[in-house]
Amino acid sequence: MPELPEVEVVRLGLLPAVTGARVSAVTVFDERSLRRHDGPAEDFVDRIVGAEFTGAQRRGKFLWLPIRPRRASASGEGTPREALVVHLGMSGQVLLRTREQDDRLTRIRLEIEHPVQGALRLNFVDQRIFGSMAVDALVSDGSIPSQVAHIARDPLDPLFDVALFSRKLTQRKTGIKRAILDQTLISGIGNIYADEALWAARLHYEQPTATLTRQKVSLLLAEVRTVLRKALAEGGTSFDAQYVNVNGASGYFSHSLNVYGQQGKGCPRCGREVKREQFMNRGSHFCPRCQRLR
């Protein structure tokens, strides 16, 4: 599943193309991609066509494009009260195309008119159909869609509250990896970057959160941010064609992974064989020597 760096790469790619763009037409090819939209496909289309996008925003793994109402978009005035919420799921892609380009497995197509870039097409492509698009109301003073309101801030957010996170983390009675995968505690971290950050911080994935000192939590947060920023700079992690940016290009952070997917290879730090153990219907990758359960 795309994690924070992958979704941020998509957001940055969309931002200049959608800001100020008006939606001229919408085609829904597969209504399963509207599972999070409160209404039929006709309602989805009606609420977008003629409206204007004012930007592209993200929290954790959620991406949304605020919508200026149809009546206000003609004058360029009006505060967005709704947003097009995009969740990529396991294999969702938002591809920026010309009007002459199309993509196989396109589930939803948006035709947009940008004042500078002209006629463009946004294709929502999703092989496994776990992702979705939805029009949703903006809440919390109009800053965030209601579907995203329960998601915690991510560690790259300037308003991320380190003290609050540290206090909530150490109050939990669970393992550290299970805690940092909880999007209501800290968002944007999935299996790949959890394993990489825990390796960098020398923490076993089952280390009880209650045993962590303030210094250890600070170290973990620093390593999480380092891993996420490096992955973002390298365009995210692509193991196959299911994650690409808006132009269809793959990221290359997979070449920088230390433990994730490296089972059977030597730990880059100590040389001990990297192990993979079953964890929450997925795997945890770690070094038994560097990441001892204490």
N, C-alpha and C positions, 0 to 999 in steps of 0.2 A: 504494500500500500504506500502511495506517495506520502512522505512526511514533510515537515516544515520546509526544508531546503527546496524540495521539488515543487511544492505549491508556491513558494515565494518566487522561484524562477518563472513559473507560469504567470504569476501576478505582474512581475516586472515586464514580461513580454507583452502582456495585454494592455498595460497602463497607457502607453502613448496612443494605442490604436482605438481604445474604447472611450477615452475621456473626451467628452463633447460630441460623441457619435450618436446618431439617431437610428433607431431600429426601424427598418422599412418593411421587413417581412420575417416571419417565423414559420418554420415547418417542423412538426413533430412526427418523426418516422416511427418511434417506438415509445408508447406511453409508459412503459416500465421505467423509463428514465425520468419520469415525473412523480415517482413514488413519494417524494417528500413535499410535493406541491399540494396545497389544500384546495383541490378543485379539479375539474376535467381539463383536457388539453385545450379546449376552446377558451377557457378562462385564462390559462397560462398565456396563450397567444394574445388575447384581447388586452391583457394588462401590460404587455411589452411593446407591441407594435405602436409606433408613433412616439414612444417615450425616448428619453435621452439618458445615456450613461454619464455619470459625473466623475468616474474614477474606478479604481480597482483596489479593494482592501482585503486584508487577511487576518485571521486569528487562528493560530495553530494550523490545522490541516484544512480549515474552511476558507473559501474564497468567495467574495461577493462584489457585485457591481451595483452601487447605488443608482436608483432610477429617479430622474426628474419627471414628474407627471406630464402626461401628454399635452395638456393645456398649457403648462408652464414652459415646456421645452421650446416652443416657438419663440418665446420672448427671452429665453435664457435665464428666467427667474424661477423661483420656487424651490423650497427645500425638499430634498428627497425624503419620502416617507416609506418607500419600499426598496427592495434590492433583489437582484437576481443572484440567488445563492447557488454556488457550485460546489459539489462534493465529488472528488475524483474516484472515491471508492478504491477498488483494487487496480483497475485498468483504465480509468477515465482519462481522456485527453481533451484539451481545448486547443484547437488548431486554428491559427490565423491564416486565411487564404484569400486569394483573389476570387472574383466572381466566376472565373473560368475553372477553378480548381475544386475538386471534391475528394472525399475520402470514403473508403469502404468502412462499413460499420458505423457510419454517422447516425446518431440517434436523434439529435436535435440540430437544426441549422438556423442560424440567425444571420440575416442580411442587414448590414449596417452601412450608414453613410457618414463618413468622417469629413469635417470641413476642410481638412488639409490633405489627408491621404485618400480621400475619395471612397469609392464603393469597395467594401470588404465583406468577407464572409467569416463567421465564427462557426466552426463545426465542433459539436460535442460528440466525440467518438468514444465508444466504450465497448470493448470486446465482451467482458463478462457481465455487464449491466448491473454492477453493484453501486456505481456512481449515480449522480442525479443532478437535475436543475430544478429550482423552485423559485417562485416569487414570494417573498416573505416581508412582513412588516418590520420596520426598524423600530427598536425599543431603546431603553436607556438613553433618553434624550436624543433619539434618532441616530445613534452611533453604531448600532449593531443589530443584525437580524435576530428575531426571537428564537430561531432555531439554533443560534450560536451563543445565546446569552449565558448558557450554563457552562460554556467552555472557558477554562482559566486562561489568563494571559500566558504568553510563551516567554522563554528566557531571553529572547532578543528584543522583546517589547520594552521601550524606555520606561514604561510605567509598571513593569514587573516588580512586585513587592518581595524582595529577598527575605526580609525578616518574617513576613507572614508565611511564605512558603516553608522556611526552615522550621517554624513553630508547628505548622500543620503536619509536616513530614515526620518529625520526631514524635508526634503524638499518635501516629498510626502504629498499629500492631500488624505489620506485614513486612515482606521483603522489599528491598530497595528498588529492584527492577519493576515489580508489580506496582509500586507507588508512582514511579516516574512515567509509567505508561498510562496512568489515570489522567485523562484529559480534563477532569474537573479540578485537579490539583496543579498540574503544569501541562501546558499543551504543546503540540508539535513534535513530540518525541515518540518515535515508533521503535520497532524491534532493532533495526539496524543501528540507529544512533544511540540507543540505550546501551547496547553491547559495546559499542566503541567508546562511549564516555565512561562506562564502568571500568573498562580495561585501563583507560588512561588514568583514572582515579584510584586504581588498584583495589576495587571493591568487588566482592563476590555478589552475584545477582540475587542471592537469597539472604544477604546480610540484613538482619533486622533493623528497621528504621529507628527504633527506639535506642539502639546502641550507638548511633552516629553522633559525633561531637559537632559543635558549631563549625569548627575548622574543617572537618571532613565534608560537611554539607557545602561549605563555601568552595572547597576544592572540586567537588563534584559539579557544582554549578559552573565553575570556571571551565572545566573540561567539556561539559555539555555545550557551552557557548563556543568554545574553540572548534569542536567537531562540527557543529551546525554551520558556523561561518566558513570553515574550510570546504564543506560540502556545497554550500551556496556558491562559493567562488568557483567551484569546479562543475557547476551546472547540475548538481544533484547526483543521485546514484541510479544507474541504469544497468540492470542485469539482462534485460531483453527489450523488445520494441514496445512494451506496454507503457513505459514512462518516457516521454519526450517533452521538449519545450514547445512553445506555440508555433515554432517553425519546423517541428518534427525532428529536431536534433536531440541526440542522447547526451546525458551527463556522463562524466568520467571519474566521479569520486570512487567508483568501485575499485579503481587501481590504487587507492590510498587506504583501503580497509586493513586494519591490523588483526582483528579477530573474527568479525562477522563473515561467515562463509569460508573461513580459513581452517576449519577443522582438519587435523592431520598434519598441518604445517607447523613450523617452528614459530614460537612467540617472537616477535621482533625485538622484544626487550630482554628476554632471558634464554630463549632458545627451546624452552619446554614445549611439548606438543600441545597445540590448541585443541580444546575439547568442545563438543557440542552435546548439550543435554536437553531433553524434552522440557518445555516450559509453556504453559498456557496455550496448548494446541499449536505451538510453534517451537522454535529452538532458542537456546541461549548459548552463545559462544564465549569462551573465557579461557584464561590461562590458569591452570591449577596451582602454579607456583606464585604468580604475581597477584592472584585474586583469591587468597585463602579466606574461607569462612571463619570469622573470628568471633 
